[in-house]
Amino acid sequence: MRRPLSVVFLLVASGFVPVFAQQFQYPFQNPDLPAEKRIDNMLSLMTIDEKIECLGVQTGVPRLGIPSYGGSEGIHGVVQRGNANRHLTRITTTQFPQPPGMGETWDPAMVRQAAAVEGYEARFITQTKKYDRQILMPWGPQADLARDPRWGRSEEVYGEDPFFNGTMVVSFIKGLQGDDPKYWQAAALLKHFLANSNENGRTGSTSNFDERLFWEYYSVPFRMGFLEGGAKAVMASYNAWNGTPMAINPILRSIVIDEWGVDVISSDGGAVTDLVTQHKRFATQQEAVVACLKAGINQFLDKYKDETKAALKDGSVTEAEIDALLRRKFRVTLRLGLLDPPDMVPYSSIKDSPEPWNTDKDRDVSKKMALESVVLLKNAHEFLPLQKESLKSIAVIGPLADVVHWDWYGGIPPYAVTPLEGIKAEAGPEITVSYAADNSSDAAVKVARAADVAVVVVGNDPTCGPNMAHAWQPDASTTPCAAPSDGREGRDRESITLEQEELVKQVYAANPKTVMILVSSFPYAINWSQANVPAILHMAHASQDEGTALAKVLFGGYNPGGHLVTTWPASLDQEPPMMNYNIRDGRTYMYFKGEPLYPFGYGLSYTTFRYTNIATSAPRLEKDGSITVSVDVTNTGSRAGDAVVQLYVKHLKSKVTRPREELEGFERVSLAAGETKTVEIPLKAAQLAYWDEENHHFKIEAEPVRLMIGESSADIKLGKTVPVS
């Protein structure tokens, strides 16, 4: 009912001007109207050409004053590298470690902080006139799973475990989108749905596995991201699932849209064309575009405009269908507050100055993330930390010693500290630091032999050289990497043997007091180094504070607490064939056969921890309930450190095949020397369900389950059996 005009006049006279009394050129500008009514009005005012335009990345309608939210890569920082053809200058932004490094923190709160930085910077760039770019939908997080160490894009995902990845995905989404109950700071777009973990042949390949693995493994991080994290956008992957390409797979509508409530479904770059040229499902681009529209795709990263116009003309697509697709996109526009008065939107003031990536606030988050991501793989006889007072010289050696590598989905940081720079700064003027990039003319051997300690920094190059932009082939693959053990988008790894381990051997022969630092996107079978080198550290690429973090760990300014997020095989002989997507055949810690080099969840510390008094909040777990698992953790060493408490579950009498153990909870906890804390980890009965393929729903069994507390999947400290009923 409309308010009487006299009431409006009284309210205005009293000094209060209600929103409904304000003048709007169009009804959709009125924030008092229901969202769907506002979208009705928007669609009624748009021309068909404007509607087709909004099926791309740019979602604005300039004629009506509707801003676009656009998009930007953003799995570990906003990416604005610049584009000369589009006259876009590069913009520096805070760059965190690659997602495996973020995962190796085992700290969801830290991931949330990093994503909050990214969301803030995306909003700042969008709303600052100096930049004026619409990038309020960062394309991240990456919710896929690292099922095979050969996968060239495993550098983009958090790890191999569905619950772990899902937890990190949820944290990233919440940080990116913000805490306001009505508006988003930025909008997350998850990549890539579904089961996209091979690069060779990816645009025409099929990932084959049963319905149970769909629900219990591959879709879990996505489902958690949508239902728990609140994300509303996703990108379909290039591959097929069981023969049906994901860009046209019926589950986009039946599950992703109808069950999980997703609004934006994007094709991947060139994926529509691949339906014709690679999957060979259609004879023409127009047929492929129509099929994608029918499947629910409403954001195209491919040629689609002329084809959509032709489809409208011949009746194979209707304007009503286009409206339904756009309705979902404009819900995101409203959630971002782009049509509401700025004083209603808490994020509207993020603009102008100061540039956030140059503030201590963002830099502090970057430094803390980098520190927490460092993993100590070996420390024989407490070789680390290095004692400054007993050192006069250090040799820093290796091809990765004086570089911070970018990756294909990384941006340009405001600064980047290399390991060599970080070590020099941390060592101080009293210690001589020498450097050799390699062993040409015996350079590495000479500096190693002359130094008290040698630090050799090795690993991979995430882009396989400087020319990745020119390495693409017609089928969306990239040319082979120079090193067989390297990989990237479009190219899987041929080996997990580290070629640069030969340099480590040469340095170690010259100076047995050698520390190996492996900066890598992937697991490596560094069997010789593990057997011989006194100390080994691991870190993922692309952190702007890489060198600072490594140096602080080396000299004991920070006690490493990172843990691995994938199983590191001792050999590829332990892995099933690359295209075998049935993880039950020996993939991940849940089904791995044999002894790995390093197990999932593995990581050492400069201190030690004791676990006692495992207990549950109730004697049994009801099928529709939850319990809390508690354990006392004591730092039994002489220095402060972080323990990563991992809760695994083993099904004791299940009627179906289950993993040997499954991660169902974890917490990173900081402890002073001698301190004890009680760690409480919630466990829902729903987490224990399996997918009943006959009846197509989750089922919780009445059975005993073993609750296990460990420092890794292979190092269980305590256990307790609890009935589920």
C-alpha positions in Angstrom: 0.0 0.0 0.0 1.3 3.5 -0.9 1.8 5.9 2.1 -0.4 9.0 2.0 1.4 12.0 0.6 0.7 13.9 3.9 2.7 11.2 5.8 5.6 11.8 3.4 5.5 15.5 3.9 5.4 15.1 7.7 8.5 12.8 7.7 10.4 15.2 5.4 9.5 18.2 7.7 10.8 16.3 10.7 14.2 15.9 9.0 13.9 12.3 8.0 13.7 11.6 4.2 12.7 8.0 3.7 14.1 6.0 0.8 10.6 5.6 -0.7 10.2 9.4 -0.8 13.4 9.9 -2.8 13.2 10.4 -6.6 14.4 7.5 -8.7 14.6 7.6 -12.5 13.8 3.9 -12.6 12.1 1.6 -10.1 15.2 -0.8 -10.0 17.1 2.0 -8.3 14.8 1.9 -5.2 16.5 -0.3 -2.5 13.1 -0.6 -0.8 11.8 -2.8 -3.5 12.2 -6.6 -3.3 15.3 -7.8 -5.3 13.3 -9.8 -7.8 11.0 -6.8 -8.5 14.1 -4.6 -9.1 15.4 -7.2 -11.6 12.0 -7.4 -13.3 12.3 -3.7 -14.0 15.9 -3.9 -15.2 15.1 -6.6 -17.7 12.0 -4.8 -18.9 14.1 -1.7 -19.8 17.0 -3.5 -21.5 17.3 -4.0 -25.2 18.0 -7.4 -26.6 21.5 -6.3 -27.6 22.2 -5.1 -24.0 21.0 -8.4 -22.7 23.3 -10.3 -25.0 26.2 -8.1 -24.0 25.6 -8.9 -20.3 26.1 -12.6 -21.0 29.8 -11.8 -21.1 32.1 -10.7 -18.3 30.9 -7.1 -18.4 27.5 -7.0 -16.7 26.8 -3.3 -16.9 24.2 -1.4 -18.8 25.6 2.1 -19.3 22.4 3.6 -20.8 20.6 2.7 -17.6 23.4 3.5 -15.2 23.8 -0.1 -14.2 27.5 -0.8 -13.3 29.4 -3.9 -14.2 31.0 -6.1 -11.6 33.4 -7.6 -14.2 36.0 -10.1 -13.2 39.7 -10.7 -12.4 41.9 -13.7 -11.7 42.4 -14.0 -8.0 43.3 -17.3 -6.4 46.1 -15.8 -4.3 45.9 -12.1 -4.9 44.2 -9.7 -7.3 45.7 -10.0 -10.8 46.1 -6.8 -12.8 49.2 -7.3 -14.8 48.2 -4.8 -17.5 47.3 -5.2 -21.2 48.9 -3.0 -23.8 46.3 -3.9 -26.4 43.5 -2.7 -24.1 45.6 0.3 -22.8 45.5 -1.0 -19.3 48.5 -0.3 -17.1 49.6 -2.9 -14.5 48.5 -2.4 -10.9 50.5 -3.9 -8.0 48.5 -5.9 -5.5 49.4 -8.0 -2.4 50.5 -11.5 -3.5 50.2 -14.4 -1.2 51.8 -17.9 -1.7 50.2 -20.2 -4.2 47.1 -22.0 -2.9 49.2 -25.1 -1.8 51.2 -22.7 0.3 48.1 -21.1 1.8 46.9 -24.6 2.5 50.2 -25.6 4.2 49.4 -23.1 6.9 46.6 -25.3 8.0 45.1 -22.1 9.3 41.6 -21.3 7.8 41.5 -18.0 9.8 44.8 -16.9 8.0 43.3 -17.8 4.6 40.2 -15.8 5.5 42.4 -12.8 6.3 44.3 -13.1 3.1 41.1 -13.3 1.1 39.8 -10.3 2.9 42.8 -8.3 1.8 42.2 -9.5 -1.8 38.5 -8.5 -1.7 39.3 -5.1 -0.2 41.9 -4.5 -2.9 39.5 -5.5 -5.7 36.9 -3.1 -4.3 39.5 -0.3 -4.0 40.6 -0.7 -7.6 37.0 -0.8 -8.8 36.0 2.3 -6.9 39.1 4.5 -7.3 38.9 6.8 -10.4 42.6 6.5 -11.0 42.1 2.8 -11.9 38.3 2.6 -12.7 38.3 -1.2 -13.4 35.3 -3.4 -12.7 36.8 -6.4 -10.9 34.4 -7.1 -8.1 34.1 -10.8 -9.0 37.6 -12.2 -8.5 37.9 -15.7 -10.0 38.7 -17.7 -7.0 39.1 -19.8 -4.9 40.2 -22.9 -6.8 38.0 -25.7 -5.3 39.5 -28.6 -7.3 41.5 -31.4 -5.7 45.1 -32.5 -6.2 44.5 -36.2 -6.8 47.7 -36.7 -8.8 51.2 -35.1 -8.3 51.7 -34.9 -12.1 48.8 -32.5 -12.6 50.2 -29.3 -14.1 47.8 -27.1 -12.2 48.0 -28.6 -8.8 49.8 -25.3 -7.9 46.3 -23.7 -7.9 44.6 -25.9 -5.3 44.8 -26.3 -1.5 45.5 -30.0 -1.4 44.2 -33.5 -1.9 41.6 -33.9 0.9 38.0 -32.9 0.2 37.2 -31.7 3.8 40.5 -29.8 4.1 40.1 -28.1 0.7 36.4 -27.3 1.4 37.3 -25.8 4.7 39.9 -23.5 3.0 37.5 -22.7 0.2 34.8 -21.6 2.7 37.3 -19.4 4.6 38.5 -17.8 1.4 34.9 -17.1 0.3 34.0 -15.5 3.6 37.1 -13.4 3.7 36.6 -12.2 0.1 32.9 -11.5 0.4 33.1 -9.9 3.8 31.1 -9.9 7.0 28.2 -7.6 6.2 24.8 -9.5 6.4 23.4 -7.7 3.4 26.2 -6.7 1.1 29.3 -8.4 -0.3 32.7 -6.7 -0.4 33.5 -8.8 -3.5 31.9 -11.9 -5.1 33.7 -15.2 -5.2 33.7 -17.4 -8.4 34.9 -21.0 -7.7 37.0 -22.8 -10.3 36.7 -25.4 -12.0 33.6 -27.6 -11.8 34.3 -30.6 -11.9 37.1 -33.1 -11.6 39.6 -31.0 -13.6 42.9 -32.5 -12.8 44.7 -33.4 -16.0 46.1 -30.9 -18.4 47.2 -33.1 -21.4 44.1 -33.4 -23.6 41.9 -31.6 -21.0 39.7 -29.9 -23.6 38.5 -33.2 -24.9 39.1 -35.6 -22.1 36.6 -37.2 -19.8 37.0 -37.8 -16.0 35.2 -41.1 -15.3 34.1 -42.1 -11.8 31.0 -43.2 -10.0 28.2 -41.3 -8.2 29.7 -42.0 -4.8 33.0 -40.3 -5.7 31.1 -37.4 -7.1 29.3 -36.7 -3.8 32.0 -37.9 -1.4 35.2 -36.6 -3.0 35.2 -34.4 -6.2 32.2 -32.1 -5.4 32.8 -31.7 -1.7 34.8 -28.5 -1.7 32.4 -26.9 -4.2 29.3 -27.9 -2.2 30.9 -26.6 1.0 31.8 -23.4 -0.8 28.2 -22.8 -1.9 26.3 -24.0 1.1 28.6 -23.1 3.9 30.6 -20.3 2.4 27.8 -18.5 0.5 29.4 -18.3 -2.9 27.1 -17.9 -5.8 29.3 -18.2 -8.8 31.4 -21.0 -10.5 33.3 -21.8 -13.7 32.6 -25.0 -15.5 35.7 -27.0 -16.4 36.9 -28.0 -19.9 36.6 -31.8 -19.4 33.7 -34.1 -19.4 32.4 -36.2 -16.6 31.5 -39.7 -17.7 31.4 -38.6 -21.3 29.3 -35.4 -21.0 31.3 -32.1 -21.2 30.8 -30.0 -18.0 29.8 -26.9 -20.0 26.6 -28.7 -21.0 26.3 -31.2 -18.3 22.7 -31.5 -16.9 24.1 -31.4 -13.3 24.7 -27.7 -13.8 21.0 -27.2 -13.5 19.8 -30.2 -11.5 22.5 -29.8 -8.8 24.5 -26.6 -9.0 21.6 -24.3 -9.7 18.6 -26.1 -8.3 20.2 -27.7 -5.2 23.1 -25.4 -4.4 21.5 -22.1 -5.4 24.4 -20.9 -7.7 23.6 -17.8 -9.7 26.5 -17.3 -12.1 27.9 -20.2 -14.2 30.8 -19.3 -16.4 32.3 -21.1 -19.3 36.1 -21.4 -19.3 38.1 -19.6 -21.9 37.4 -21.2 -25.3 35.4 -24.0 -23.7 32.4 -23.4 -26.0 34.5 -23.7 -29.1 36.0 -26.9 -27.6 32.6 -28.5 -27.7 32.9 -28.3 -31.5 36.6 -28.9 -32.1 37.7 -31.1 -29.2 34.7 -32.9 -27.7 33.1 -32.9 -31.2 29.6 -32.7 -29.7 28.3 -30.1 -32.1 28.8 -29.2 -35.8 28.7 -25.4 -35.3 29.6 -22.8 -32.7 25.9 -21.7 -32.7 24.7 -25.1 -31.7 27.3 -25.2 -28.9 26.3 -21.8 -27.6 22.6 -22.7 -27.6 23.4 -25.9 -25.7 25.4 -23.9 -23.1 22.6 -21.4 -22.7 20.1 -24.3 -22.2 22.5 -25.9 -19.6 22.6 -22.7 -17.5 25.8 -21.0 -18.7 25.3 -17.2 -18.3 28.8 -15.9 -18.5 30.8 -16.6 -21.6 34.5 -16.5 -22.0 34.3 -17.3 -25.7 32.6 -16.3 -28.9 28.9 -16.2 -28.3 27.2 -12.9 -29.3 26.5 -13.4 -33.0 25.5 -17.0 -32.3 23.0 -15.9 -29.6 21.5 -13.3 -31.9 21.1 -15.9 -34.6 19.6 -18.3 -32.2 17.0 -15.7 -31.1 16.2 -15.1 -34.7 15.6 -18.7 -35.6 13.8 -19.4 -32.3 16.2 -22.0 -30.8 16.5 -19.6 -27.9 13.9 -17.2 -26.5 14.2 -13.8 -24.9 12.5 -15.3 -21.8 15.3 -17.8 -21.5 17.9 -15.0 -21.8 16.0 -13.1 -19.1 16.1 -16.1 -16.8 19.8 -16.4 -17.2 20.5 -12.7 -16.6 18.2 -12.6 -13.6 20.7 -14.8 -11.7 23.6 -12.5 -12.7 21.8 -9.4 -11.5 21.3 -10.9 -8.1 25.0 -10.6 -7.7 24.9 -6.9 -8.8 22.4 -6.3 -6.0 24.5 -8.2 -3.4 27.5 -6.0 -4.3 25.4 -2.9 -3.6 26.1 -1.5 -7.0 22.5 -0.1 -7.4 22.1 1.3 -3.9 23.0 4.7 -2.4 26.6 4.6 -1.3 25.7 5.5 2.3 23.8 2.2 2.5 26.8 0.1 1.4 29.6 -0.3 3.9 32.2 -1.0 1.3 31.5 2.1 -0.8 34.1 4.2 1.0 37.0 1.9 -0.1 38.7 4.1 -2.6 41.2 6.9 -3.4 43.8 6.5 -0.7 45.9 5.0 0.8 46.6 2.2 -1.6 46.0 -0.9 0.5 48.9 -2.9 -0.9 51.3 -0.3 0.4 49.9 -0.3 4.0 51.3 -2.1 7.0 48.0 -3.8 7.4 48.1 -5.7 4.1 51.9 -6.3 4.4 51.5 -7.8 7.9 48.9 -10.3 6.6 51.3 -11.2 3.7 54.2 -11.7 6.1 52.2 -13.8 8.5 50.8 -16.0 5.7 54.3 -16.6 4.3 55.7 -17.5 7.7 52.9 -19.9 8.5 53.3 -21.6 5.1 56.9 -22.8 5.6 57.1 -26.6 6.1 60.1 -28.2 7.9 60.6 -31.6 6.1 63.8 -32.7 7.9 65.9 -31.4 10.7 68.5 -34.1 11.7 70.2 -33.5 15.0 68.5 -30.1 15.4 70.6 -28.7 12.6 68.2 -25.8 12.4 67.8 -23.1 13.4 71.2 -21.7 12.4 73.0 -19.9 15.3 74.2 -16.4 14.1 76.8 -16.2 16.9 78.6 -19.3 15.6 78.6 -18.3 12.0 81.0 -16.2 10.0 79.9 -17.0 6.5 77.0 -18.5 4.5 76.8 -19.6 0.9 73.5 -19.1 -0.7 73.3 -21.2 -3.9 70.8 -22.2 -6.6 68.7 -21.0 -9.5 65.8 -20.0 -7.1 68.0 -18.3 -4.6 67.7 -14.8 -6.0 64.3 -14.8 -7.6 60.6 -14.9 -6.6 58.7 -16.7 -9.4 55.4 -15.4 -10.5 52.8 -17.9 -11.9 50.1 -17.7 -14.6 47.5 -16.7 -12.0 49.6 -14.4 -10.0 49.7 -10.6 -10.1 52.4 -8.0 -9.7 53.4 -7.5 -6.0 54.5 -4.0 -4.7 57.8 -5.7 -3.6 59.3 -9.1 -3.6 62.0 -10.4 -1.3 64.1 -13.2 -2.7 65.7 -15.9 -0.4 69.1 -14.3 -0.9 67.9 -10.8 0.0 66.0 -12.2 3.0 69.1 -14.2 4.3 71.4 -11.1 3.9 69.0 -8.9 5.8 68.4 -11.5 8.6 72.1 -12.5 8.9 73.2 -8.9 9.4 76.6 -7.3 8.7 78.6 -9.7 10.8 78.0 -12.7 8.6 79.5 -12.8 5.0 76.9 -14.0 2.5 78.2 -15.3 -0.8 76.1 -16.4 -3.8 76.2 -18.7 -6.8 73.3 -19.3 -9.1 74.6 -22.7 -10.3 77.8 -24.7 -10.5 79.1 -23.2 -13.8 82.9 -23.1 -13.5 82.5 -24.8 -10.1 81.0 -21.6 -8.7 78.6 -23.4 -6.3 81.2 -25.8 -5.1 83.7 -23.0 -4.4 81.4 -20.8 -2.4 80.0 -23.8 -0.5 83.4 -25.1 0.4 84.5 -21.7 1.7 81.4 -21.1 3.9 80.4 -22.3 7.3 77.0 -23.3 6.0 75.5 -23.7 2.6 71.9 -23.0 1.8 70.9 -24.3 -1.6 67.5 -23.1 -3.0 66.0 -25.3 -5.8 62.6 -26.1 -7.2 60.5 -25.5 -10.3 59.6 -22.6 -12.5 55.7 -22.3 -12.4 55.6 -20.9 -16.0 58.4 -23.1 -17.4 60.2 -20.1 -18.6 59.4 -16.5 -19.4 57.3 -17.0 -22.5 54.2 -18.9 -21.3 51.9 -16.3 -23.0 53.3 -17.5 -26.3 53.3 -21.3 -25.5 49.6 -22.0 -26.1 48.6 -24.4 -28.8 45.2 -24.7 -30.6 43.9 -27.4 -28.2 44.5 -25.2 -25.1 47.6 -27.2 -24.2 51.0 -25.6 -23.8 54.3 -26.7 -25.2 56.4 -29.1 -23.1 58.5 -27.7 -20.3 62.3 -27.9 -20.5 62.4 -29.9 -17.3 60.3 -33.1 -17.4 59.5 -32.7 -13.7 57.9 -29.2 -14.3 54.3 -28.5 -15.3 51.9 -25.6 -15.8 48.4 -25.0 -17.2 48.1 -27.0 -20.4 51.0 -29.4 -19.5 51.2 -32.2 -17.0 54.5 -33.3 -15.4 56.3 -36.2 -16.9 58.4 -36.9 -13.8 58.5 -36.0 -10.1 62.3 -36.4 -10.0 64.0 -33.1 -9.2 66.6 -32.5 -11.8 68.2 -29.8 -9.6 68.9 -32.4 -6.9 72.2 -32.9 -8.8 73.2 -29.4 -7.6 72.2 -30.3 -4.1 74.5 -33.4 -4.3 77.4 -31.2 -5.5 76.9 -28.6 -2.8 76.6 -31.3 -0.1 79.8 -33.0 -1.3 81.6 -29.7 -0.9 80.0 -28.9 2.5 78.0 -31.4 4.5 76.5 -28.5 6.5 73.9 -27.9 3.8 70.3 -26.8 4.1 68.1 -27.6 1.2 65.2 -25.2 0.5 62.7 -26.5 -2.0 60.5 -23.8 -3.4 57.9 -25.7 -5.5 54.4 -25.9 -6.7 54.3 -29.7 -6.5 55.6 -32.7 -4.6 59.0 -34.0 -5.6 60.6 -37.4 -4.9 63.7 -36.0 -3.2 64.7 -39.4 -1.8 68.5 -38.7 -1.9 68.1 -35.3 -0.2 65.9 -36.8 2.5 68.5 -39.5 3.2 71.5 -37.2 3.2 71.0 -33.5 3.7 70.7 -32.4 7.4 67.8 -30.1 7.0 65.1 -29.4 4.3 62.5 -26.7 4.1 59.6 -26.4 1.7 57.6 -23.4 0.5 55.3 -22.7 -2.4 56.0 -20.0 -4.9 54.8 -16.4 -5.4 54.7 -14.9 -2.0 56.0 -11.3 -2.0 57.6 -12.2 1.4 59.1 -15.5 0.4 62.7 -14.5 1.3 61.8 -12.9 4.6 59.8 -15.9 5.8 62.5 -18.4 4.8 65.3 -16.4 6.4 63.4 -16.0 9.7 62.8 -19.7 9.8 66.4 -20.5 9.0 67.7 -18.3 11.9 65.0 -19.2 14.4 63.1 -15.9 14.3 60.1 -18.0 13.6 59.4 -21.7 14.4 58.0 -23.4 11.3 54.5 -25.0 11.7 53.4 -25.7 8.2 52.3 -29.1 7.2 52.0 -30.8 3.8 48.6 -30.9 2.0 49.3 -33.8 -0.4 50.9 -37.2 -0.2 54.5 -37.0 -1.6 55.2 -40.3 -3.3 58.7 -41.8 -3.2 58.2 -42.8 -6.9 55.6 -42.5 -9.6 55.5 -46.2 -9.5 53.2 -45.7 -6.5 50.7 -43.8 -8.5 47.9 -45.2 -10.7 47.8 -44.1 -14.4 47.2 -40.3 -14.8 43.7 -40.6 -16.3 42.4 -43.0 -13.6 40.0 -40.8 -11.6 38.9 -43.6 -9.3 40.9 -42.6 -6.2 40.2 -45.9 -4.6 42.8 -47.5 -6.8 45.6 -45.9 -4.8 45.2 -42.1 -4.7 45.6 -39.7 -1.8 46.5 -40.7 1.8 43.0 -42.3 2.0 43.9 -45.1 -0.4 47.7 -44.8 -1.1 49.6 -48.0 -1.5 53.0 -48.4 -0.1 55.1 -45.9 1.9 55.2 -42.3 0.7 58.3 -40.1 1.0 56.2 -37.7 3.1 52.6 -38.4 4.2 49.7 -36.0 4.0 49.6 -33.7 7.0 53.4 -34.0 7.6 55.5 -31.2 9.1 58.1 -30.8 11.7 58.9 -28.1 14.3 61.8 -26.8 16.3 59.9 -28.0 19.4 58.0 -31.1 20.3 54.4 -31.7 21.4 52.6 -34.3 23.6 49.0 -35.3 23.1 46.9 -36.6 26.1 43.4 -37.0 27.4 41.3 -37.5 24.2 37.7 -37.1 25.1 34.3 -36.6 23.6 31.5 -34.3 24.7 29.0 -37.2 24.7 29.5 -41.0 24.9 27.9 -41.5 21.5 27.2 -39.6 18.3 23.6 -39.4 17.3 22.8 -39.6 13.6 21.3 -36.2 13.6 23.7 -34.6 16.0 27.3 -33.7 16.7 30.0 -34.0 19.3 33.1 -32.2 20.3 36.4 -34.1 20.3 38.9 -32.6 22.7 42.6 -33.3 23.4 45.2 -31.7 25.6 48.3 -30.5 23.7 51.5 -29.7 25.5 54.6 -28.0 24.1 57.3 -30.2 25.6 60.2 -28.3 24.0 62.2 -25.2 25.0 60.8 -22.7 22.4 57.3 -21.5 21.4 55.7 -23.2 18.4 52.6 -24.2 16.6 51.0 -27.6 16.7 48.6 -28.7 13.9 46.1 -31.0 15.6 44.5 -33.4 13.0 41.3 -35.4 13.6 40.9 -38.5 11.5 38.0 -40.9 11.5 38.1 -44.6 10.6 34.9 -46.6 10.0 35.0 -49.9 11.8 31.9 -51.7 10.5 30.7 -49.9 7.4 28.8 -52.0 4.8 30.5 -50.1 2.0 34.1 -49.5 1.0 35.6 -46.6 3.1 39.0 -45.0 3.1 41.5 -46.3 5.7 41.1 -42.9 7.4 39.5 -39.5 6.6 40.4 -36.1 7.9 37.3 -34.6 9.6 38.8 -31.7 11.6 41.9 -29.8 12.4 43.3 -26.8 14.3 46.6 -24.9 14.4 47.4 -23.9 17.9 50.2 -21.7 19.2 51.9 -22.9 22.4 54.6 -21.3 24.6 57.4 -23.6 25.9 55.8 -25.9 28.5 52.3 -24.6 27.9 49.3 -27.0 27.6 46.1 -26.1 25.8 42.9 -28.1 25.3 41.9 -28.2 21.7 38.3 -28.8 20.8 37.3 -30.0 17.3 33.6 -30.3 16.4 32.4 -33.4 14.5 29.0 -33.6 12.9 27.4 -37.0 12.2 26.7 -35.8 8.7 30.4 -35.7 8.0 30.4 -39.5 8.4 27.7 -40.2 5.8 28.3 -42.1 2.6 26.4 -41.7 -0.7 23.7 -44.4 -1.2 23.8 -44.8 -5.0 20.7 -46.9 -5.0 18.5 -44.3 -3.3 20.6 -41.2 -4.3 21.0 -39.7 -0.9 23.5 -39.5 1.9 23.2 -42.2 4.5 24.7 -42.3 8.0 25.4 -45.8 9.3 24.8 -47.1 12.8 28.4 -48.3 13.6 31.4 -47.7 15.8 33.9 -45.2 14.5 37.5 -44.7 15.6 38.4 -41.1 16.3 42.1 -40.5 15.9 44.3 -37.5 16.8 47.5 -37.2 14.8 50.4 -35.0 13.8 50.0 -36.4 10.2 47.9 -39.0 8.5 50.7 -41.5 9.2 51.5 -40.4 12.8 48.4 -41.1 15.0 49.0 -40.2 18.7 45.7 -41.1 20.3 42.4 -42.8 19.5 38.9 -43.3 20.9 36.1 -45.4 19.6 32.6 -43.9 19.7 29.3 -45.5 18.5 27.1 -43.7 16.0 23.4 -44.4 16.5 
